[in-house]
Amino acid sequence: MKITVRDISQIALFTALTAVGAFIKIPIPIVPITLQVFFVSLSGVLLGSKKGAISQLLYVLIGLAGFPIFTQGGGIAYVLKPTFGYLIGFILEAYVTGLIAERIKARNIKNIFLSILSGVGIMYVIGVAYLYLINNYYLGKEFSLWFAFYYGFLLCIGGDLIGSYFASVLCYKLLPIIKR
């Protein structure tokens, strides 16, 4: 894969957008929604699988290096936070979303939305599993799988479904422009 200045700029842009998205919160009861999943989805579809995943890997590495770009800060100790699994999931979400979006023949809102949902599903599987494992085996909390699923998926998925739909509409509009 040949990396151009345009590629580097696009990767950096989506790294920055994901960081900004961590601090744009839509307040709803119990779990506020951030725009991170929205920007991760956009990176996968608009940049493609590899560049989208690189943008999210860069986001995670910058946060782990100590820059406070995650929702609760940054630093290497963040790997021990129950929500770190979602950050790992962002990398795979961008990759899977991009991979599916690259392979769909009919690029319409429905197909883009389905590719985004596939990536979001991967992110949630990793996030919920990590949430469960860290709470039970590191923090020593009695945290059932049902509670991890409820807290880490059910409370959040509504906002992410809405964001994913808007991301698919935006991608549908932007793809022809970006491909020029």
N, C-alpha and C positions, 0 to 999 in steps of 0.2 A: 504494500500500500504506500503510494507516494504521498507525502504530506506537503501541502502547499501553504502559503501564507493565509489564503482564504480558509483552509481547513483549521489552521491554528486559531484564527480569529473566531470562527464559528464554535470551536470547542471551548475557547475561553469565554465566549458570550454565554453559552449554556451552563458552564461552571458557575459564572457570576449570577445568572438568573436563578439557578437552584439555590445558591446562597441567599439571595434576596428573598426568594420564595419561602425560606425558613422563617422569616420575620414578618411576612404578610399573613396575618391571622384573621380568619373569619370566625368571630366568636359565636359558638353554639354551646348549648349546655353540655357539660361533662368534658368533651374533647374538642378543643378548637381545631378548625381545619386550616392547614397551611397550603401554600401554592406549590410546594415542592413536587408533589406527584404530577401536577399539571406540567411543570417545566421539564421534569424527567421524561414524561410522555412525549412532549414536543421534541426533546433532543433525540429520542429514538427514531421518530418518524422523519423529522426534517434533516437530521444529520446522517441517519443510517445506523446500522447496528454497531459498527466498530467505533466511529467517531462519537456516537451518542454514549456508548459505554466508557470511552476514554474521558469524555467530559464529566461523567459522574464519578469515575475513579479519581480524577483530579480533584473534584469537590471533596471527596472523602479524605484523600491524602492531605489536602490543605488544612482541613479541619483537624485531622490527627496530628499534624505538625504543630498545632497549638493556636491557630487562628480561630477566633470565636465565631465560626460561621454556621455551626449547628444550632438547632433551636435552644439548646441549653449550654452553649459554649463551645469548647473544643479541647484538644489535647489528647494524648495517647490513652489516658485513663477513660476516655469516652467509650472504649470498646467494652467496658464493664457496665455500661448503662443498659437497662433493659430495652431501650429503643434503638440500639446500635444496629440490630439486625435489619431494620428498615433501610438504613444507609447502605448496607451491603446489598440489600434487595434493589436499591436504586440502580446499581451498576448492571445487574442482570435484567432489571425491568427495561432499561434503555436498550440493552442488547437484543432481548427477545422481541420487544416492540418493533425495533428497527428491522430485525431479521424478517419478521412476518410482513411488515409494511413493504419491504423490498421485494417480496415474492408475490404479493397480491397483483393479480392482473387488472382487475377493475378497481381503480383508486376512487372510491366514493366514500361518503361519510360513514356509512355502515361498516364497510370493510376496514377503514382506518380505526374506527371505534373498537371493532373486535380485536384488531392487533394491539391497540392500547390496553384493552381489558386483559389480554393474555399476559402482557408484561406486568400489569398491576397485580394480577393474580400471583405471579411468581414472587413479586415483592412482598405481598402479604404472607405467603407461605413461609418465606425466610424470616420475615419480621415477627410473626406470631411464634414460630418455633424458637427463635432467639429469646423472645420475651419470656416464654415458658422456662427455657433452660437457665437463663441468668437468674430469674427470680427464685427458682427451686434449688439450683446447685451452686450459685455464687452468693446470692443475698440471703439464702436460707429461709425464704418465705414459703409458706405453703400456698402454692399458686397452681390451681387445677388447670388442666388443658382447656376445659370449658371456659374458665375465667379469662385465660389468655386469648381464646377465640373471641369471647364477648368484648373484652376491653381492647384487644389489638386488632380486631376486624370489624365486628358488628357495629361498634360505636363510630367507626371512621369511614366505612365503605360508602355511605350515602353521599358524603361530600366529595369523595374521590370519584364516584360514578358521575356526578354532575360535572366535576372538573374534567374528567376524561371525555365526556361528550363535547364540552366546549373546546377541548384540545383537538378533538377529531375534526370539528368544524373549521377551526383555525388552520389546522394542517391541510385540509382540503383546499382552502383558499390560498395558502402560502406555497404549497408544493410546486405548482406551475411556475411561480415567480422564482423560486430558488433553483429550479432545474434549468432556467435560462442561462 
